[in-house]
Amino acid sequence: MKAMILAAGYGKRLRPITLSIPKPLVPVAGKPLITYHIERLAQAGFKELVINHGWLGEKIEAALGSGVGWGVNIQYSPEGVPLETGGGIYKALPLLTRSLTGESDDPFVVVNGDVYTDVCLKSLKLPEDMLAHLVMVDNPDFHPEGDFCLQEGMLFEKAAMPEKAGLTFSGVSILSPSLFAGCQRGKTFALAPLLVDAMKQGRVSGQYHNGFWTDVGSVERLQALEGYLNDHLQPQDRPQSQNNLQDQSRTS
């Protein structure tokens, strides 16, 4: 199974930090945010990764290279024009579905590049007949209403279950290529409407994660995550030196 890291945002809420560095490369507890995702995906057994990028994307490619330093192969999906989540994933579908024998209908994991979580990526599965499976978390202070309702392993629009409290989509999911049937390449569109349409068909499942999760969408949350990681990282998880990161890029 392949995995995609969404990394094409402008990071406007992190300015002025992101005026000269793309959001995925913003350092957190000594290393770029995106490297935590790469490491966790590699540890979970993912070998083929796709990363989309937009703002200052050439810096992402220069820093990460082919991924050889993490034991993975990274392919890039550059976006000259921002395509949002749905459009970005759809543009990258040929990279996500191509196999040694041709096109594949296999699902793939998607991780938002601007979150941090300890979700077990290795255990993610797409149930039979589902188009998507989303990991849901408790609503943070900055998103108190949540996104969708979870009941008996299935996800629903909040409007369809007004009596039930919503949960927040963690930005971690496993998707079927069929979710994007009928979409047009090069178009800008969000992922959420596709998910809502699939929910109406009863084809979106979900799971609740009660571990650590945060969205790194502001300077304050970035600082809070840095404090958390400094307190909780084990010695073997401490950041590599910048020289090592540069070496990985040169050897890729």
N, C-alpha and C positions, 0 to 999 in steps of 0.2 A: 504494500500500500504506500502511496505517495502522500506527501504533506505540503501544504502551502502556508507561508507566513505572509500576511497582509502588511505591507510596509510602504504604501504609496502616499500616505497622508502628508500634509504640509506641517503638521505640528504647530499650528498657529498659537495655541494656548500655552505653548512652552517658549514662546519668544521672550527675550532675545536669544535664548540658547540655540534655537533652531534656525536662526538667520544664516548661520554658517555651517551647521551640521545637521544632517537629516535626523529626524526623530528616532529611528531605529538605532542610530549610533550614539545617542545621548548616553553618557556613562552613568551607571547606577552601581554604587558600591564597588567601583573600580573597573568595570568593564561595560561594554555597550549592551543596552537593553536586549537587542535582538540575539545576542550570543547566548543568553539564558534559554531562549526558545530552541536555538539550534542544539545546544547541549542536551536539553531534556528530550527533544525528538530523537536525537542520536541514541541516548540511553534507552529509549523506548523501542529501539529497533528500526527506526525509519532511516533509510539510506538515500532516498531520492527526495530532494526538497526543491520547491519552487518559491521564489521570492519576487513579488512585484515591487516596483518602485517608481517614484515620480520625482519629487523635489530632491535635487542633489543626489539622484540615484547613482551617478557614477562613483560617488564616494562610498556607497554601500558595496558596489561590486569590487572596488579597489581594496576595501577593508576585509571583505569576507572571501573573495576569490572563488575558487571552485568548491570550497568546503573540505578540502583534503585534510586540513588540520583537525577536523572533528570526525573524520571517518565517514563523511557523507558527500554526496554529489549535489551541488547547487546549480540550478538553472534559473535564469532571470527573465522576468516579463516586464520590460520597461513600458511605461505609459507616457506618451508625449502629452496627452490631455488626460486630466484626472477622470477616471471611469467609475468612481465609487466602488463599494464592495462587490455588488453583483456584476457590474461591468468588468471589474478587474479580474474576478475569478473566471468569468466567461472567456475573456481574452486569453487567459492562461490554460484553458481546458486542453488544448492540444498537447501541452507539456505534461499535464496531469493524467491524461488518459492514454498517452502513447506508450506502448509496450514493445517488447522485442518481436512480437508477432502481429503488430498492428494496433488499431484502436481498441481500447478496453472500456468496459462498462463498470469497472471496479470503482467503488467509492474512494474518497480521499479525505484526509483531515485538513481542516482550515483553522489557523490560529491567528487572532488579531495581534499584530506586532506591538500594540501599545497597551497590552495588559500583562500582568504577571500573576501566575497561579501555580498551585501544586497539584492540579488535576492529573490523575493517572492517565497519560496519553496512550499507554500500551493497551489499556483495557477498553478503549473506545470501540464500539461495534455499531454497525447500521443494521437494525432489525429488518427482517424480510418484509418486502413490499413498502418499506419506508423510503421517502425521498431525502429526508434529513433527520439527524439526531443531534440535539443541542444540549450542552451542559449549562445548567441554570444555577444561579447563586442568589443569596439573600440580597435584597435591595440596598445599595449604599445610600448614604445621606444625600448625595448629589443626584440620585435617580430613585426617589422614594416610591414611585408608582409601579416600577418594574416594566417588563416587556410583554410576557406571556404568562398563562396559567398552566400549571403542571398537575395532571390528575391521572393516577394509575398508569404512569409511564407515557402519557400522551400530552402533547402541547396544544393549547387552544388560544385564540385571541382573547384578550381580556374582555372585550365587548360581548363575547359569547358566554362568559361566566362572570357576570358583574358581582356576584356574591362571594367570589373567591379572590383571595389576595394574589397579586402577581409576583413573579420572580424576575430577576434580571438575567438576560443572556450574557454569558461569560465571555463570548467571543471565541469559544472553542466549540467546534462542531465536526461532524463527519457528514459529508454530502454525497449524493449520487449525481453523476453527470446528467441524469434525466431531469433533475430539478430545473435545468436551464433549457429544456426543450422549447423551441420557439423564440428564443432570445436572438438578438441581432448583434453581431460582432462590431465593435467600435462604438457602441451606444453607451451612454452614461446612465447607470441605473443602480438602485440600492438592492441589497439582498432581501431586506425585510418583506417587501411585497410578494416576492416569490415564496417565501416561507409561509406567509399568511394564506396565499392561495392553496399551498400544499396542506396546510392545517385544515382548511375547509373540506379537503378530500380525505381527511383522517390519515395523512401520510407523513406526519412529523412527530417523532418520539423525542423523549427528553429524559434527563436524569438530574438529580439535585446534588450539588457538591457543597459540602459544609466545611471545606478546608479553607486555605488562604487564597484570596483573590483580590486584586485591585486593578483599577483602570489608571494608567499613568497619563492622565489628561490635563494636569495642571502642575505648576511648579511645586505647590504644596503637597500634592500626592506623590510627586517624584521624590521629594525630600523624605516623606513618610516611608516610602518603599526602601529608600537607601538606609534609613535607620533600622527598619525591620531586617533587611538582609545582613547588615553589619552585626546584628544581634544573633541571627539564626544560622548563618552560613557555617558549615563544617569546614575544617581545615582543607580537606580535599576539594572543596567547592570554591575555595578562595580564588579570586581572579588571577589569570595569567598576566605576566608583564606585557606592556605595550609592545616590547620587542618581539615577544612570542607571537602576538597577533600579526605583526608586520611580517614575521617569518612565514606564517601560514599563508599570507597573501602572496608572498614572493614564490613559494613553492607550488602554488596552485596554477 
